């Protein structure tokens, strides 16, 4: 299994209504300081309807980028019950999923 596949498989563990960070996901697959690598992998996600890359956010609580636009990512997260104000996740610590 290559790195991308390992990342996508691990991301499937993040339940609807919760988020994880690029750094947490990197650590979960054994990448030290791999946030940027995770970002690139998320941007190239060939299965966005299956692999929930919209649930990966910045460690600051900002939603971060999304291949289909931040407004789409915001809507998808909001539809899952995650409250976002000014581009940041409200109650970040309560919504954060740790592997």
C-alpha positions as CSV (number, residue, x, y, z in Angstrom):
1,X,0.0,0.0,0.0
2,X,1.5,3.4,-1.0
3,X,1.5,6.5,1.1
4,X,-1.6,8.0,-0.5
5,X,-3.6,4.9,0.0
6,X,-2.5,4.7,3.7
7,X,-3.5,8.3,4.2
8,X,-6.9,7.9,2.6
9,X,-7.5,4.7,4.5
10,X,-6.6,6.4,7.8
11,X,-8.8,9.4,7.0
12,X,-11.8,7.0,6.8
13,X,-11.5,6.7,10.6
14,X,-12.6,10.3,11.1
15,X,-16.3,10.2,11.8
16,X,-18.9,12.6,10.3
17,X,-19.2,15.7,12.6
18,X,-15.5,15.7,13.5
19,X,-12.3,17.0,12.0
20,X,-8.6,16.2,12.2
21,X,-5.6,18.3,11.3
22,X,-3.0,17.9,8.6
23,X,-0.4,17.3,11.3
24,X,-2.5,14.7,13.2
25,X,-3.1,12.8,10.0
26,X,0.6,13.0,9.1
27,X,1.6,11.5,12.5
28,X,-1.1,8.8,12.2
29,X,0.6,7.5,9.1
30,X,4.2,7.9,10.4
31,X,5.2,11.2,8.7
32,X,7.1,13.6,10.9
33,X,6.3,17.2,10.0
34,X,4.3,15.9,7.0
35,X,1.6,18.5,7.0
36,X,2.4,19.8,3.5
37,X,2.6,16.3,2.1
38,X,-0.8,15.6,3.6
39,X,-2.1,18.8,2.0
40,X,-0.9,17.7,-1.4
41,X,-2.4,14.3,-1.0
42,X,-5.7,15.8,0.0
43,X,-5.7,18.1,-3.0
44,X,-5.2,15.1,-5.3
45,X,-7.9,13.0,-3.6
46,X,-9.4,11.0,-6.5
47,X,-12.4,9.9,-4.3
48,X,-13.8,13.0,-2.6
49,X,-17.2,11.4,-2.3
50,X,-15.7,8.5,-0.4
51,X,-12.6,9.8,1.3
52,X,-13.6,12.8,3.4
53,X,-10.7,15.1,2.8
54,X,-13.0,18.1,3.7
55,X,-12.6,16.9,7.4
56,X,-8.9,17.8,7.4
57,X,-8.2,21.3,8.7
58,X,-5.3,23.5,9.9
59,X,-4.1,23.1,13.5
60,X,-5.1,26.8,14.1
61,X,-8.7,25.8,13.6
62,X,-8.9,27.5,10.2
63,X,-10.6,25.3,7.6
64,X,-7.7,25.5,5.1
65,X,-7.9,25.0,1.4
66,X,-10.0,22.6,-0.6
67,X,-9.7,21.6,-4.3
68,X,-13.3,22.7,-4.9
69,X,-13.1,25.9,-3.0
70,X,-13.2,26.9,0.7
71,X,-16.9,27.8,0.4
72,X,-17.7,24.2,-0.6
73,X,-15.6,22.8,2.3
74,X,-17.3,25.2,4.7
75,X,-20.7,24.0,3.5
76,X,-19.8,20.3,3.7
77,X,-18.5,20.7,7.3
78,X,-21.5,22.8,8.3
79,X,-23.9,20.2,6.9
80,X,-22.1,17.7,9.2
81,X,-22.8,19.8,12.2
82,X,-19.5,21.7,12.5
83,X,-20.0,25.3,13.3
84,X,-17.6,27.7,11.5
85,X,-17.2,31.4,12.2
86,X,-15.0,33.7,10.2
87,X,-13.3,30.7,8.5
88,X,-12.5,29.0,11.9
89,X,-14.0,26.0,13.5
90,X,-16.0,26.8,16.7
91,X,-15.3,24.4,19.6
92,X,-12.2,23.2,17.8
93,X,-11.0,21.0,20.7
94,X,-14.4,19.3,21.0
95,X,-14.6,18.5,17.3
96,X,-11.0,17.3,16.9
97,X,-10.6,13.6,16.2
98,X,-7.3,12.1,17.4
99,X,-6.1,8.8,16.0
